[in-house]
Amino acid sequence: MRSFLMYLGALAVIFGLMQFIPTYEKSNPPVEISKEIKVPKEVMAIFKRSCYDCHSNETKWPWYADVAPMSWVVRRDVIQGRKALNFSTWEEYSDTKKQELKKQIFRSVEFAMPLPQYLWLHKDAKLSKEDKEIIRNWASDGKGYIESVIR
């Protein structure tokens, strides 16, 4: 019993010390409406519910984003998400980049996004079959499929 309490105490000390490891500050850069993605309301509602926390400058930072080690994971996911695709700066992308991102969105909504670890705590972000169809229809410019170029 005594050794269990010692291990438990050691874990508590380690957890406490982890809170002092610096991470980048949580931030939401200003959003300029003119640069934000322009999509139909039904698509925007899905994006806001399921994508915007990691893929926009409008992240809703949860309380656990201040508690290590979860803070490290949350902040990493937001940084990588914004780097890959940022709906808040969509209009800054070239037309070619927008088309490539739409192809990636078309493919990723089926199986990869939102990330499983995000869905653990955000059940409402799970994409229904109808949500996926709406997004894929938008991403394919209404065709329902994405043309591939074979090289």
N, C-alpha and C positions, 0 to 999 in steps of 0.2 A: 504493500500500500504506500509505504514511504517513497519508494522509487517512482511509483506512478505520479505522486504529487510533485516530485522533483522534475520529472519530465514535463508535466503540465505547467509547472512554474517556468521552466526553460522555454517552452513554447510561447507562453505569455510574454516573456521578456523579448524573444525574437520578434513576435508579432508587434510589440510596442516599438522596437527599434526600426522595423520596416516602415513605420509611419514617418520616419525622419529622412528616408531616402527621397531626394528631390525628384520631382517629375515636372514635365512642362505644365504650365498653368492651363486650367480649363478656360477656353475662350470661345466666343462666337464673334467672328469678325462682322462688321456692319453689313447688312444686306441692302443692296441697291436693287429695287424692284425692276429696273430696266435690264439688269443682267440675269435675273432669275428665269428659270425655264418657263415657257408658255405652253401649257397643255390643256386639254379639256378638263372641266371640273372633276369628272369622275376619275380621271387619271391622277390629277393633283391630290385628290382625297386619299388615294391609295399611297402615293409617294409620301405624303405628309405623315400618314399613319405608320408606314412600314419602312421607309427609306431615309427620311430626313434627319434622323438622329445621327447617322454616320455620313450621309452624303449631302450635307448642306451646312450652311453657317448658322443654322437654327437648332443646334443640338440642345435637347432637354437633358441637362446633366443630373443624373440621379444621385441620391445621397451616397451610394456606395462608390461613386467616382472619386470620393475623398478618402477611401479606406483601402490601404495596400493589403493584399496584392491586387484586388479587383480594380483599383484605380489605374494600375499599369495596363491592364487588359482593355479597359474602357477607353482610355486615352489613346492607346495604340490603334484600336479599331477605328476611332474617329479620325485620327491622323491619316491612316491608310485609306479609309473610305473617302475622305475629302480629296486625297491625292488622286485616287482612281477616277472619281466622278463627283463633281460638286454641282448640285442643282442650283445653288445660289449664284454661280458664276457661269451658267450654261451658255449665255449669249456671248461670252468671251471666247468660246471654242470656235474653231473654224468649221465650215460646213462639213469638211471631210472628217474632222474629229467627232462632230455630232453624229454623223452616220455610223462611225465605228463604235461609239458609245451606245447608240441605239441597238446595234447588233449584239453587243455585250449584254445589254439589258434584256433583250429578247431571249438570249440563251440562259442567262443566270437566274431569271425569275422562276424557271421551271424547277430547278433543284438546289441552287447554291445560295439564294438570297431570300429573305434575310438570313444571316448566319444563325446556326442552331443555338449557339450560346446567347445570342440576343433574344431569341424566342423563349428561352427558359424563363426570363423575367418580363417579357413583353408579349404575352399570348395574343393580344389584339393585333400584333404586327404580322401574324401568320397570313400568308396569301392564300385566299380561297381559289378554287378552280376558275371562278368567274373573274376574280382579281387578275389572275395570270392571263386570262384571255384578253381582258381589257388592255393590260400593259403590252402584251405581245401584238395586239392589233395596232396600238399606237406606234410601237417601235418599228413595225413593218410597214408603216404608212398605209395601213388598211388592207394590206395584201394577205396577212395571216401567216406569212412565211418570209424568211430572209434569203435573198439570193446569195449564193456562194460562188466565188471565183476559184476554179481549180487551176493550179499552176503546175 
